[in-house]
Amino acid sequence: MEEFQFISSKLIEWYKIHKRFLPWRDINNPYRIWISEIILQQTRVNQGMDYYLRFIERFPDIKALAFADEQEVLKTWQGLGYYSRARNLHETARYIFKNFGGKFPEDYDFILSLKGIGEYTAAAIASIAFGAPYPVVDGNVFRFLSRFFGIEEPIDTSKGKKIFTELARLIMDKSQAGMFNQAIMEFGALQCIPVSPDCSACPFETQCSAYSTCKVNDLPVKQNKTKIKTLYLYYFHIRKGKNIFLKKRKEKGIWQNLYEFPLIESETPLEWEDLVGKDYFKALFPVVEPIHFQLVLKKVKHILTHRILYANFYEVRIENIPDSFVEFIAVPDDAIDEYPVHRLMQVYLEKL
């Protein structure tokens, strides 16, 4: 609608002055835009920068990523977390190379159908790389629109998402779709921030509904709070001569196909006497052999979206390999860096 066009103009004007200069900006390479958007889904820009540069250096195009071994992809991704993102990137690159010769598809609906790509990422790629008029709606966009228009509909409902997506579509300058999307996201990231934004420096100060009604800190509204579950992990860094033992996570989850030490998981904290009483502990470490345990690292905290993890790491020295170790792989101590591990393992290995 014409009455909203000034919003797009102001956002783009602000963006040209205040935007951060990032390696995935001012390009229309769909592959690199795709990689940057996937990295930034769960990662702050400052943290994601080095990972993006390293990932692009190792896998500069779809062909390089498609022909890579999954373990190498996961190793390059190591430290970013949410490893399903890396697995989906790898699988989708293989699909694009096999079916399109490595040329990234331009159609929004087709991009949306690719594994690991949702509406937000599809809109970002389609608009920035190909100029298609699809609005991006992420946390930054929700925040700006809810405050500017004074919308109290929760952003985590189907109705709310529909309202905000339509609003973003209405105010979008379709002739500069990519520029507009980057501008509104950047505005939310730098200016219309979640807590204590500097409204006096905002170009929308006089038009912002939340500012005029003193509701800046009340918007946007979220209906459902994420339920957080606490888990306690007890890892065993087992040494036999110059070898250590790793286990590959095969079950589905954020750490699928990553390597870690053998462990016991619990929903409640365990004292040592509780730990050694577990059936899995007794099966893992039969009492017929002398085994030495030492607590090396205690209560390492790691926060995920739906989990708070506390990990204890025990160094274990054994003389003989029990039959229970058949599910593990023996790895030379100095070869651990060749295996992709999750952040908790990384923290422990760095402290060593």
N, C-alpha and C positions, 0 to 999 in steps of 0.2 A: 504494500500500500504506500502511496506517495507520501503520506504524512509521517511515515517511519523512515524514509530514505535518509533523513539527516543523521540517524543513528549510525548507519553504515558509513556515511561520509566521515563522521567524527572519529569513528573507530579506526578507519584506514588512515586518516590524517595523524591520529595519535600513534598508530603503529609505525608509520614511516619515520617518526622522530625517536620513539622509545624502544623499538624492537631490539632484542638481543641478536647478535650476529652468531649464528649457529651453523655448523657444517651441512645441515640438511635444509637450510633456508636458501631462497633465491635459486632453486633448481626445480626442474620438472621431470627428474628421473624417477619413475614410479617405483623401481626397486629400492632405491635409497630412501625415498619417502616412506615406503612400507616398513623397511627395517627400523627407521627412526621412530615411527609411530608404535610399533610393537614394543620396542625397548622402553618407550616413555609411558606405556600403559600402567606400569607399576613402579616406575623409577623416576626420581627427580632428575631434572635436566643436568645439573652439575655432576651427579653421579653417572648418568647415562652417557655423557659425552665421550669419555675414554673408551667405554665399551663399544659405542657406535663406531668410533674410528678404528678400533682394533678389529671389529667384526667386518667392516668394509674392506680393511686392508687384507684380511685373510680370505674373504668371500666377496670379491668386488662386483660380481654380477650373479644372475640367476643360475647360469651354468656352473659356476664355481661352487655355489651352495648346493645345487642339485647333485653334483658328483662327489661331494664330501662324505666322509664317514660320519655317522650320527655321533659317535663318541667324540670326534674332533669338534663337531658343532657344539655339543654340550660343554666341552672343555673350554671353548672360546667364550661361551655364555656364562661360565662359572662365576658366581658372585652376584649375578643379577637376580637370581631367584625365579620362582614361577617358571620352571623349566619346560612346562608344556608349551610355552611361547616358542622356545627354540625348536622343540620337536615339530610343532605345527609349521614353523617357517621352513624347516628342512623338507617336510612332506609336501608342502605347497609348492616349493621351488621345483621339486622333482615332477610334480604334476604339470606345472607350467612349461617346464622344459620338454617333457614328453609330448604334451598335447599342442603346444604353441611354439615350439622351437625356441623357448626362452624369452619370447616377447610377452610382456605383461599385458593382460587384457584391459581394454579401455572402458567397457560397459560396466556401469555401476552395479547392476543386478548380478552380473557375472562375478565381479570382484567380491561382492557380498557372499556369494556362494562358496568361495574358497575357504578352506579349513583355517580356523584361527582368526578370521576377519569378520568383525561385527559391523554394525551400522556406522559407528563412529569412524573406524579405520577405513571402511569403504568410502565414506564421504570425504575423508581427508585425502586419500589417494586420488579419487576421481576428480575432486575440485582442484587440488594443487598441481597434479601432474597433467590433467586433461581439461581443466576449466569447466567441468560439469557442475551445474548449480545444485549441489546437494549440501545442506548445512551440517556442520559438525556440532554435536551436542555432548559436551563432557562436563565435568564438575565446574570448570571455570565458566562455561557458558550458562549452565544452570544458575550459578551464583549471580552473574551479571544481569541476566534476564529477570530473575525473580526479584532482585532488588530494584531494578529500573522500573519495572511494571507493577511492583508491589504484589506479586503473585504468591499466595499462601498455599496453593495446591502442592502436596508433597512431591518431591522430585523422584522418589523411588516407587511411584505407582504408574500403572499403564496410562491412566488419564493424564498424570503430570508430564510424563515423557512426551505424550502426544501434543499437549499444549505447548511445551517449550520447543519442540521440534518445529511446529507450525509457526511459532513466533520467529524463530531463527530464520525460517524460510521467507517470512514476510519482510524482514528488515534486510535480508541479504541483497547486496548489489550483484546481480547475476552476471554482469559483465566482468566482474572481478571476484568470482566465487572463491578462488584459492586465496587471494589476498584478504578477502573478508574473513574467511574461516581462521586464518592465521592471526588476524588482528583481534578478533573477539576472544580467541583462546589466550593470546598474549596479554590482553587487557585484564582478563580474569586472573592470570598468573602473577602479574606485576602491580596492577593498580587496584582492582576490585578484589582484594585478597580476603581470605576467610575471616581473619580476626584483625580488628582495629585498622581498617583501610584509611588512608589519608584522603578523606572526602573533599577537603579544601583544595586539593590539587587535581580533582577529577573534572574532566571536561563536561560531565553530565550532572554536575552538582545541582544545578537549578531545575533539572528535569527529572531527577531520580525520586521515585515515589518513596522508597525506603528511607532515604535521607530526610525528606520533608516530613515524614511521619515517625521519625526516630526508631525505625525498625531494621536498621542496617545489620545489627547483630542477631536479629531474629530470623533472617532469611539467608539462604533458602530453608524450607521446612523438609525434614526427613521423617517419614512415618515409622519405619522399622529400624531398630538398632541391631547391628550384627551381634549374634550370640558368640561369645568368645569361650573356647574350651582350653583348659590347661592340661598339658601332657608332660610327663617326666620321662626322660630318656637316659638310659644307663649304657654307655658305650664301653667296649672292651678292645683296647689297642693291644692286640696279642702279638708277641714277638717269639719267634723260634729261630735262633741264630740271626742271620741277616734278613730274614723274611718277616713280613707282617701279613695279616689276613684281612681280606676285604669281602664284602658281600654286595652284590648288585641288586638294587631294589627293582623288582619286576612288577609288583602290584601297582595299579593305577593310582595316580596322585601327583602332587607337584614335584616329587623327587624321583619319579619313575626313571629307570635306567641310569641313575647315578650310583656311585659307589660310596660305601660307608663301612665303618667297623661293625662287627656283630653287636647287637644291642638287645636290651629288654625295655619295652615300653610299659608305662603304667599311668593310670589316671589319677593316682595318688602318690605322694612322695614315699620313697622306700628307704628305711634304714638298712645298714649292711646285712643284719640278720634276716630282714625280710627278703632282701635281694637274693641271698644264697639259698633261701627256702623255695624260690620259684622253680617249677618243674623244668623250664627251659634252661635255667642256670645249671641245674644238676645234670641235665643231658649234655650241656655244652662243656662242662668242666668235671669229668668223672673224678672221683676222689682217689682213684688208684694211682694217680700221678702227682708228684709234688708240683704245685703251681703257686707262683708268687704274684700277689695283687698289690698295686699301689694306686691310691687316688691321686691323680695328677692335676685335674681341673674340676672344680666344683661349681654347680649351679650357674652354668653359662646360659644366659637368657637370650632367647631369639623370638621375635614377634612376627607372626604371619597374619594374614587377613582374618582368619577365623581361629587362630591358635596362638597360645603363648606356650613356648617350650622352655623347659629347664633341663639342662644336660649335665651329667657327671661323666667324666672320662677316667677310666682305670687303665693303667698299663699292666699288662699281664705277661709274665715270662713262663714259658713251658719248656720241658725237656723233650717230650714226645707228642706227636700229633694224634689226638683222639679221633675215633671214627666219626664223631659228630661234626668234624670240620669238613666233611665231604661237600657241603653246600657252599663253602668259601673258596676263594682263590688265593694262592700264596703269591705275594708280590715282593720283589726285592725292596728293601727299605728306601733305597735311593731312586726308585722308579715310581713312587707314589704320585708325582706330578704329572704322570702320563694319563692318569685316570680322573675323569670329571667327578667332582664331589660337591655336595651342597654347602651352604654357608656355615653351618655348625661345624662340619668337618674342617672347613677352611680355617675357621677361627682357632680350632685346636692345633692344627698343623702349623699355623703361623706362630702360635705361642711356643711351640716346641723349638 
